[in-house]
Amino acid sequence: MDAQRLNAPRLRIGLTGGIGSGKSTVAALLARRGATVVDTDLIARQLTLPGGAAIGAIAAAFGAGFIDASGALDRERLRNRVFSEPAARRRLETILHPLIGIETERQACAAVGPAVVFDVPLLVESGRWRARVDKVLVVDCREATQIERVVARSGWTPQAVRAVIDQQASRDRRRACADAVIYNDGVTAQALVDEVASLWRRWLRRADRDLGR
């Protein structure tokens, strides 16, 4: 038991940011520092792969036409549906969120190292995460930059990206919930590395002081 306590993460970080903000890049940098990253978006994708735990319930709720020939979720078709119909989005969340929560906690309980980072795109919107983490880290950038990045990487239209942005919390709302904000716009890759490293050292020192280490 003592060894488990020593190995257990001493800091729980909630990481969030709008689409195209560079949140995944910051998560990767934290992982390089020794954090265990629990990626809730990745969990959601795994749940909707062929044979995934959510596939049967989604087919029952939305129809077999939302499952592609491979047996996976037709993500684009369902995305279009839920963005145009709030009731459909709530129905999808009712299916996915409990399953995501179970897997998130399983991974968090298995985590070792100095910190566990919960990568949660809708952390602010959910209203539940503030009490579950010690710190909230927001990755921020201009909306024009978000649109440019997503169009470049995914081939979406600017209008499609804007529709996602409009469904997410505003930049002001995210920043208001943050213990720290990384502004990832117009900065070099090395500057981003250095900012993440500085924040990591500062938060771990504070966590150690709080734990009396």
C-alpha beads as a LAMMPS data file, in Angstrom:
LAMMPS data file: protein, C-alpha beads

213 atoms
212 bonds

1 atom types
1 bond types

-500.0 500.0 xlo xhi
-500.0 500.0 ylo yhi
-500.0 500.0 zlo zhi

Masses

1 110.0

Atoms # bond

1 1 1 0.000 0.000 0.000
2 1 1 2.836 2.408 0.856
3 1 1 4.460 1.771 -2.529
4 1 1 1.145 2.443 -4.247
5 1 1 0.819 5.762 -2.425
6 1 1 4.341 6.764 -3.424
7 1 1 3.710 5.925 -7.073
8 1 1 0.250 7.504 -7.237
9 1 1 0.094 10.812 -9.125
10 1 1 0.292 13.750 -6.732
11 1 1 -1.320 16.208 -9.120
12 1 1 -4.507 15.954 -11.208
13 1 1 -4.615 18.406 -14.123
14 1 1 -7.631 19.128 -16.293
15 1 1 -6.496 20.163 -19.773
16 1 1 -8.861 21.814 -22.212
17 1 1 -9.050 24.150 -25.181
18 1 1 -11.128 24.822 -28.234
19 1 1 -10.840 22.852 -31.452
20 1 1 -7.563 23.695 -33.189
21 1 1 -6.068 25.353 -30.116
22 1 1 -3.131 22.944 -29.913
23 1 1 -4.373 21.149 -26.799
24 1 1 -3.130 17.772 -28.067
25 1 1 0.339 19.242 -28.597
26 1 1 0.424 20.465 -25.001
27 1 1 -0.824 17.054 -23.795
28 1 1 2.056 15.392 -25.640
29 1 1 4.548 17.786 -24.054
30 1 1 3.173 17.008 -20.599
31 1 1 3.445 13.292 -21.349
32 1 1 7.111 13.811 -22.232
33 1 1 7.532 15.343 -18.776
34 1 1 6.195 12.178 -17.161
35 1 1 2.466 12.807 -16.919
36 1 1 -0.062 10.084 -17.610
37 1 1 -2.511 11.509 -20.148
38 1 1 -6.115 10.292 -20.105
39 1 1 -7.558 11.421 -23.438
40 1 1 -11.350 11.445 -23.232
41 1 1 -11.746 12.157 -26.959
42 1 1 -9.630 9.102 -27.772
43 1 1 -11.755 7.052 -25.386
44 1 1 -14.891 8.240 -27.186
45 1 1 -13.421 7.214 -30.542
46 1 1 -12.498 3.781 -29.222
47 1 1 -16.028 3.297 -27.910
48 1 1 -17.365 3.910 -31.427
49 1 1 -14.998 1.650 -33.370
50 1 1 -16.271 -1.691 -34.727
51 1 1 -17.297 -3.728 -31.706
52 1 1 -17.043 -0.687 -29.429
53 1 1 -19.177 -0.591 -26.313
54 1 1 -21.292 2.320 -27.579
55 1 1 -22.090 1.017 -31.065
56 1 1 -25.198 -0.986 -30.161
57 1 1 -26.783 1.838 -28.168
58 1 1 -26.023 4.402 -30.889
59 1 1 -27.551 2.194 -33.568
60 1 1 -30.642 1.711 -31.413
61 1 1 -30.976 5.429 -30.706
62 1 1 -30.186 6.854 -34.142
63 1 1 -30.648 3.992 -36.572
64 1 1 -28.369 1.553 -38.378
65 1 1 -27.682 4.183 -41.040
66 1 1 -25.329 5.916 -38.626
67 1 1 -23.059 2.857 -38.517
68 1 1 -20.745 2.437 -41.507
69 1 1 -19.943 -0.728 -43.467
70 1 1 -17.070 -1.613 -41.143
71 1 1 -19.304 -1.496 -38.076
72 1 1 -17.899 1.800 -36.799
73 1 1 -19.775 4.997 -36.127
74 1 1 -20.222 7.211 -39.198
75 1 1 -18.723 10.158 -37.358
76 1 1 -19.322 12.774 -40.037
77 1 1 -22.976 11.891 -40.463
78 1 1 -23.660 11.855 -36.736
79 1 1 -21.667 15.049 -36.223
80 1 1 -23.887 16.821 -38.741
81 1 1 -26.960 15.512 -36.944
82 1 1 -25.986 16.497 -33.430
83 1 1 -24.796 19.960 -34.437
84 1 1 -28.151 20.707 -36.054
85 1 1 -30.332 19.061 -33.394
86 1 1 -29.631 19.787 -29.711
87 1 1 -31.914 16.920 -28.643
88 1 1 -29.822 14.505 -30.712
89 1 1 -26.655 15.792 -29.090
90 1 1 -28.121 15.242 -25.623
91 1 1 -29.170 11.719 -26.610
92 1 1 -25.643 10.940 -27.789
93 1 1 -24.146 12.372 -24.608
94 1 1 -26.460 10.181 -22.534
95 1 1 -24.968 7.148 -24.272
96 1 1 -21.320 8.168 -24.360
97 1 1 -20.669 10.105 -21.170
98 1 1 -21.219 7.254 -18.673
99 1 1 -19.020 4.930 -20.719
100 1 1 -16.328 7.594 -21.073
101 1 1 -16.500 8.237 -17.334
102 1 1 -15.952 4.585 -16.470
103 1 1 -12.920 4.250 -18.731
104 1 1 -11.515 7.613 -17.621
105 1 1 -11.559 6.553 -13.983
106 1 1 -10.090 3.149 -14.817
107 1 1 -7.133 4.771 -16.545
108 1 1 -6.727 7.374 -13.798
109 1 1 -6.653 4.684 -11.098
110 1 1 -3.955 2.827 -13.028
111 1 1 -1.825 5.955 -13.538
112 1 1 1.604 6.292 -11.969
113 1 1 4.133 9.091 -12.059
114 1 1 3.972 12.684 -10.855
115 1 1 0.691 13.744 -12.474
116 1 1 -2.329 12.576 -14.397
117 1 1 -3.636 14.886 -17.109
118 1 1 -7.276 14.622 -18.130
119 1 1 -7.498 15.851 -21.725
120 1 1 -11.152 16.947 -21.886
121 1 1 -12.356 19.054 -24.844
122 1 1 -15.622 19.968 -23.061
123 1 1 -14.202 20.316 -19.546
124 1 1 -15.704 23.768 -18.990
125 1 1 -19.015 22.907 -20.614
126 1 1 -19.542 19.807 -18.461
127 1 1 -19.476 21.726 -15.185
128 1 1 -18.312 18.603 -13.339
129 1 1 -14.561 18.635 -13.807
130 1 1 -13.516 21.556 -11.613
131 1 1 -14.090 19.499 -8.454
132 1 1 -12.274 16.463 -9.892
133 1 1 -8.913 18.105 -10.614
134 1 1 -6.364 20.182 -8.736
135 1 1 -5.580 22.506 -11.631
136 1 1 -7.236 23.511 -14.893
137 1 1 -4.951 24.334 -17.807
138 1 1 -6.464 26.061 -20.836
139 1 1 -4.770 26.221 -24.233
140 1 1 -5.955 29.328 -26.043
141 1 1 -5.589 30.955 -29.450
142 1 1 -7.506 33.284 -31.760
143 1 1 -10.590 31.845 -33.444
144 1 1 -9.112 32.683 -36.852
145 1 1 -6.145 30.495 -35.972
146 1 1 -8.433 27.666 -34.848
147 1 1 -10.232 27.730 -38.195
148 1 1 -7.008 27.890 -40.191
149 1 1 -5.470 24.932 -38.352
150 1 1 -8.493 22.651 -38.581
151 1 1 -9.057 23.395 -42.272
152 1 1 -5.399 22.613 -42.958
153 1 1 -5.293 19.351 -41.002
154 1 1 -8.768 17.952 -41.607
155 1 1 -9.974 19.446 -44.870
156 1 1 -13.129 20.783 -43.236
157 1 1 -14.745 23.899 -44.579
158 1 1 -14.360 27.065 -42.488
159 1 1 -18.118 26.968 -41.938
160 1 1 -17.901 23.467 -40.449
161 1 1 -15.158 24.557 -38.054
162 1 1 -17.149 27.631 -37.082
163 1 1 -20.139 25.420 -36.270
164 1 1 -17.989 23.428 -33.829
165 1 1 -16.564 26.575 -32.253
166 1 1 -20.063 27.936 -31.750
167 1 1 -21.030 24.767 -29.841
168 1 1 -18.057 25.077 -27.490
169 1 1 -17.511 27.409 -24.554
170 1 1 -16.267 30.873 -25.442
171 1 1 -12.608 31.745 -25.008
172 1 1 -13.526 34.124 -22.166
173 1 1 -15.465 31.415 -20.356
174 1 1 -12.592 28.955 -20.631
175 1 1 -10.023 31.437 -19.411
176 1 1 -12.247 32.346 -16.460
177 1 1 -12.114 28.695 -15.310
178 1 1 -8.364 28.335 -15.718
179 1 1 -5.593 28.185 -13.155
180 1 1 -3.205 28.809 -16.044
181 1 1 -3.576 29.715 -19.720
182 1 1 -1.082 28.855 -22.440
183 1 1 -1.512 31.184 -25.397
184 1 1 -0.579 29.019 -28.365
185 1 1 -0.722 31.516 -31.198
186 1 1 2.222 33.039 -33.022
187 1 1 4.748 31.323 -30.738
188 1 1 7.630 29.090 -31.733
189 1 1 7.613 25.386 -30.966
190 1 1 10.512 25.901 -28.543
191 1 1 8.699 28.699 -26.743
192 1 1 5.739 26.388 -26.228
193 1 1 8.025 23.626 -24.914
194 1 1 9.632 26.072 -22.480
195 1 1 6.295 27.416 -21.213
196 1 1 4.926 23.939 -20.576
197 1 1 8.139 22.920 -18.794
198 1 1 8.064 26.007 -16.564
199 1 1 4.433 25.464 -15.600
200 1 1 5.059 21.760 -14.969
201 1 1 7.935 22.484 -12.580
202 1 1 5.977 25.185 -10.745
203 1 1 2.856 23.089 -10.236
204 1 1 4.767 20.003 -9.097
205 1 1 6.791 22.025 -6.584
206 1 1 3.546 23.412 -5.186
207 1 1 1.978 19.929 -5.057
208 1 1 5.014 18.618 -3.184
209 1 1 4.781 21.449 -0.667
210 1 1 1.092 20.763 -0.140
211 1 1 1.848 17.078 0.480
212 1 1 4.754 17.907 2.780
213 1 1 7.330 16.185 0.573

Bonds

1 1 1 2
2 1 2 3
3 1 3 4
4 1 4 5
5 1 5 6
6 1 6 7
7 1 7 8
8 1 8 9
9 1 9 10
10 1 10 11
11 1 11 12
12 1 12 13
13 1 13 14
14 1 14 15
15 1 15 16
16 1 16 17
17 1 17 18
18 1 18 19
19 1 19 20
20 1 20 21
21 1 21 22
22 1 22 23
23 1 23 24
24 1 24 25
25 1 25 26
26 1 26 27
27 1 27 28
28 1 28 29
29 1 29 30
30 1 30 31
31 1 31 32
32 1 32 33
33 1 33 34
34 1 34 35
35 1 35 36
36 1 36 37
37 1 37 38
38 1 38 39
39 1 39 40
40 1 40 41
41 1 41 42
42 1 42 43
43 1 43 44
44 1 44 45
45 1 45 46
46 1 46 47
47 1 47 48
48 1 48 49
49 1 49 50
50 1 50 51
51 1 51 52
52 1 52 53
53 1 53 54
54 1 54 55
55 1 55 56
56 1 56 57
57 1 57 58
58 1 58 59
59 1 59 60
60 1 60 61
61 1 61 62
62 1 62 63
63 1 63 64
64 1 64 65
65 1 65 66
66 1 66 67
67 1 67 68
68 1 68 69
69 1 69 70
70 1 70 71
71 1 71 72
72 1 72 73
73 1 73 74
74 1 74 75
75 1 75 76
76 1 76 77
77 1 77 78
78 1 78 79
79 1 79 80
80 1 80 81
81 1 81 82
82 1 82 83
83 1 83 84
84 1 84 85
85 1 85 86
86 1 86 87
87 1 87 88
88 1 88 89
89 1 89 90
90 1 90 91
91 1 91 92
92 1 92 93
93 1 93 94
94 1 94 95
95 1 95 96
96 1 96 97
97 1 97 98
98 1 98 99
99 1 99 100
100 1 100 101
101 1 101 102
102 1 102 103
103 1 103 104
104 1 104 105
105 1 105 106
106 1 106 107
107 1 107 108
108 1 108 109
109 1 109 110
110 1 110 111
111 1 111 112
112 1 112 113
113 1 113 114
114 1 114 115
115 1 115 116
116 1 116 117
117 1 117 118
118 1 118 119
119 1 119 120
120 1 120 121
121 1 121 122
122 1 122 123
123 1 123 124
124 1 124 125
125 1 125 126
126 1 126 127
127 1 127 128
128 1 128 129
129 1 129 130
130 1 130 131
131 1 131 132
132 1 132 133
133 1 133 134
134 1 134 135
135 1 135 136
136 1 136 137
137 1 137 138
138 1 138 139
139 1 139 140
140 1 140 141
141 1 141 142
142 1 142 143
143 1 143 144
144 1 144 145
145 1 145 146
146 1 146 147
147 1 147 148
148 1 148 149
149 1 149 150
150 1 150 151
151 1 151 152
152 1 152 153
153 1 153 154
154 1 154 155
155 1 155 156
156 1 156 157
157 1 157 158
158 1 158 159
159 1 159 160
160 1 160 161
161 1 161 162
162 1 162 163
163 1 163 164
164 1 164 165
165 1 165 166
166 1 166 167
167 1 167 168
168 1 168 169
169 1 169 170
170 1 170 171
171 1 171 172
172 1 172 173
173 1 173 174
174 1 174 175
175 1 175 176
176 1 176 177
177 1 177 178
178 1 178 179
179 1 179 180
180 1 180 181
181 1 181 182
182 1 182 183
183 1 183 184
184 1 184 185
185 1 185 186
186 1 186 187
187 1 187 188
188 1 188 189
189 1 189 190
190 1 190 191
191 1 191 192
192 1 192 193
193 1 193 194
194 1 194 195
195 1 195 196
196 1 196 197
197 1 197 198
198 1 198 199
199 1 199 200
200 1 200 201
201 1 201 202
202 1 202 203
203 1 203 204
204 1 204 205
205 1 205 206
206 1 206 207
207 1 207 208
208 1 208 209
209 1 209 210
210 1 210 211
211 1 211 212
212 1 212 213
